[in-house]
Amino acid sequence: MITGENFIGKTRSATGSKQFSTFDPVKAKPNPEQFFVATEKEIDDAVNLAASVFPVYSDTSAEKRAGFLRAIADEISELGDSLIDCYCRESGLPEGRAAGERGRTLNQLRSFADYIETEEWRMPVIETADPGREPNPRPDLRNALFALGPIAVFGAGNFPFAFSTAGGDTASALAAGCPVVYKCHPMHAGTSEMVASAIIRAAERTGIPDGVFSHLHSQGTTVGQQLVAHPGIKAVGFTGSMGGGKALYDLAAQREEPIPVFAEMGSINPVLLLPQAMEKDAKGWADKFAASITLGAGQFCTNPGLFISEESPALDRFIGALSMFLEDKEQGTMLHPDIHQNYLRWTSLQKKQPNTQIVSDPGEKDQQYKAAPVLLTVSGLDFIKNPGLQHEVFGPFSLVVKCSGSEEVQEVINVLQGQLTATVIGNPTEMDKYSELVKDLQSKAGRLLFNGVPTGVEVSEAMQHGGPYPATTDSRFTSVGMRAIYRWVRPVCYQDCPQALLPDILKNGNPLGASRKVNGQYTTQSI
Amino acid sequence: MITGENFIGKTRSATGSKQFSTFDPVKAKPNPEQFFVATEKEIDDAVNLAASVFPVYSDTSAEKRAGFLRAIADEISELGDSLIDCYCRESGLPEGRAAGERGRTLNQLRSFADYIETEEWRMPVIETADPGREPNPRPDLRNALFALGPIAVFGAGNFPFAFSTAGGDTASALAAGCPVVYKCHPMHAGTSEMVASAIIRAAERTGIPDGVFSHLHSQGTTVGQQLVAHPGIKAVGFTGSMGGGKALYDLAAQREEPIPVFAEMGSINPVLLLPQAMEKDAKGWADKFAASITLGAGQFCTNPGLFISEESPALDRFIGALSMFLEDKEQGTMLHPDIHQNYLRWTSLQKKQPNTQIVSDPGEKDQQYKAAPVLLTVSGLDFIKNPGLQHEVFGPFSLVVKCSGSEEVQEVINVLQGQLTATVIGNPTEMDKYSELVKDLQSKAGRLLFNGVPTGVEVSEAMQHGGPYPATTDSRFTSVGMRAIYRWVRPVCYQDCPQALLPDILKNGNPLGASRKVNGQYTTQSI
């Protein structure tokens, strides 16, 4: 079933000579399949096909695209256990996680289908003409959002389903009416190819034209760079490391025609621990955060990598309990030897940073590629002086910043870089006292949460997964939730356009039955 | 009244030694006032002040900000004839234009005031918790748009009011809750300083804190570059040349923290002339387009600089009539000797492009700095081969591309770069036949208009002034109309936030009375 070939539209292709295999980190050996790195010609063909089919696909009805998205979900479902098996042996993640992530991915696809069918998301606004206006007649103006063009999507290593082949970026782009050229993450190439085949089958089953989705195998950075540099690509969605995301952002900005890149590059997700909450239940919070830090072997972009609190005996109890719970957890296998190596390198570097104290560092319990937690503490003053301590360590690593008082907490928050999330743990009675701190924390993050853990990102319209740089390259957009679709559309205004040439969403008769803002009032009525 | 000083917040400052004056192109002599180029320290102070006041200003009520915007309009109005006088002697534009543009600018400010007061533009969405959901409880999620931070705004030389000091960029940023550091256009520094003083008075009158608006005089590129590079600036609005906009875009992308730049860099605004319309009324259209091409001495970013049509006797009649009408028009004075010089240089270059034919080139009728129209023709084939013909010539220049048939028209449209506008002139009976061409034209532009002229940009919610690159740096946004505000905001999601800490827009009680999407339904009710 896994052939190692690329999909140029629906056509399988393997003309290149460079091959690679994936790795099973639990069994500590390579998987048997060989994958063919896409060639320059294959990349070019995929983008050109996407560009040529764009006018047709962007013009399909929302109903048709919704049918396509639901069919993708069904086809992925149909792959059953064989898909889960492949996921597990390419990621080292347990079956339960695989099944849960698949459920989330199917739900995501179906949610986008529901979302686009109302057409309201396209923000249609109609202002009818006023020929008698002085000094100049007012023209008829109609505006709605339209698909941007072919999108390059880069899969994330840590979410083989939800942020990969048929994940949020692909789903939102296809929902918007944009063809997708997908650059597969080499760590789970087999899983990705299986999902890609499901997308292709769904396209054929629902009459979606060839070229709306292509799937390219890659290793290293060449395929991705060529893809982003291709004039046919009009925007980029990326989830991954700071280095990778920033490199693509720079490349896209330097094109002859610069294009937008939405890169979600991770975060250390600060958690502000307020004194009363610590006083009341240090142990309970330590328990919850130990689970959050070690979830998925800590390989989440919303992993809580930083705690900020005033020094107190209660904080010491929190640190002690957190340390104990972390050491008690079963150690998860990391995604890949390279990820594991990187984790060891970064924890080692952070342990050597000036004046950090090691609280927990149990080392690996048994076999190789295990994620052993590391918990450090540092003073507020030392944290403020050392931006290096804000580097994301991908894995179950966390740092507690012990501040001399609330003023130092304030200063620590002031020096924080942009974040995906920021969390406040506090009792209702103390929240008011710290409302200014909370406001400052909001200015640093895309999502602000209270008395909970940042891992676990809800997929809904109200979600925001995107914060100030370096969490993402553009805080004005989200990569999770329905509003992720806004990355891939642009407004077009029609002035005095004959009815026959207007897109359905803007026609007088309102054939789509959409809610539209007509001369200032929302209505589903025709004009 | 004009002192030549900068405004660092409400404080006048002129610590620099570099001075410059503006120029009256009608009288062909420099104006008497001297302006002080902002120093590095002044720029730094202005941005730091904006950054420090941001938390307070972004937290003001929409009502307060609306009051501020209306007060700005009133204060500008109060300046009366002295402002118009200054505008005219710094731009060479006639009094009627000055008064019209002022009216548009006041209307813009008041429209943004109305727009933000409903709060609906912030797209509030609330999803209440579902503690019983399986497998995990659903948290309470609330999302709305919040101000991004201090914005650097660059004024446009060709619109001393509407795209300058209190123009659309400033108005939309202030409406969003963002402080503005304004880089004055040196060609109309006195006009700008007067408008800036009106903004400062309005701020004082409506209790807006110091630092929400600063005004910096500049000459050359240094002030602008330093401003965009300043870490306190979080986004940039620019209207002007391709060279200037792209340089700022590049600079912003290369910052340690890259920031979004919306640069509107002009366009040649293609006009597709369909055969029946030419057959029916070549002369009438020639008359309308001669007026559009020469309006404001051709110094508009929506100036129709390109016509595309099939060869026919009717097209020849159009060209002949257009030529005649252009030569009959009174020649307007250009904004500045440099602009005039640039126009001469570019028309001269385009006249020498391979196989262009000169149809009209009457030269200047009387005194210096007049904009003499230039009309060229070229074959479709030669146009396709020569991207240089797509360079914007700022002034009353236009090029007619004569195609051998509708297929060549198609090919010409295919090679077009991104545009602010594209226009179709056609009879109702022939539109259907050309619907594919129209669709292709739509893919190149932000606004598509029919049987009208592209000059004259309506200020309303349905407007789109922003198209694919190189018309603008981000086609997903507009710089004209109410939705220009979306450039300066980002979504923030509050998860399980206590009521007391929620911003008013998301509180259960809905104290702002906003229309909000609550669990999928729009309502103004409280929860």
Interface residues (C-beta under 8 A of the other chain):
Chain A: P55 D59 G100 V125 I126 E127 P135 N136 R138 P139 L141 R142 N143 F146 L148 Y249 D250 A253 E257 P258 I259 P260 G418 P428 M431 D432 S435 V438 K439 D440 Q442 S443 A445 G446 R447 L448 L449 F450 N451 G452 G456 E458 S460 E461 A462 M463 Q464 G466 P468 Y469 P470 T473 D474 S475 R476 T478 R483 Y486 R487 V489 R490 P491 V492 C493 Y494 Q495 D496 C497 P498 A500 L501 K517 Y522
Chain B: P55 D59 G100 V125 I126 E127 P135 N136 R138 P139 L141 R142 N143 F146 L148 Y249 D250 A253 E257 P258 I259 P260 G418 P428 M431 D432 S435 V438 K439 D440 Q442 S443 A445 G446 R447 L448 L449 F450 N451 G452 G456 E458 S460 E461 A462 M463 Q464 G466 P468 Y469 P470 T473 D474 S475 R476 T478 R483 Y486 R487 V489 R490 P491 V492 C493 Y494 Q495 D496 C497 P498 A500 L501 K517 Y522
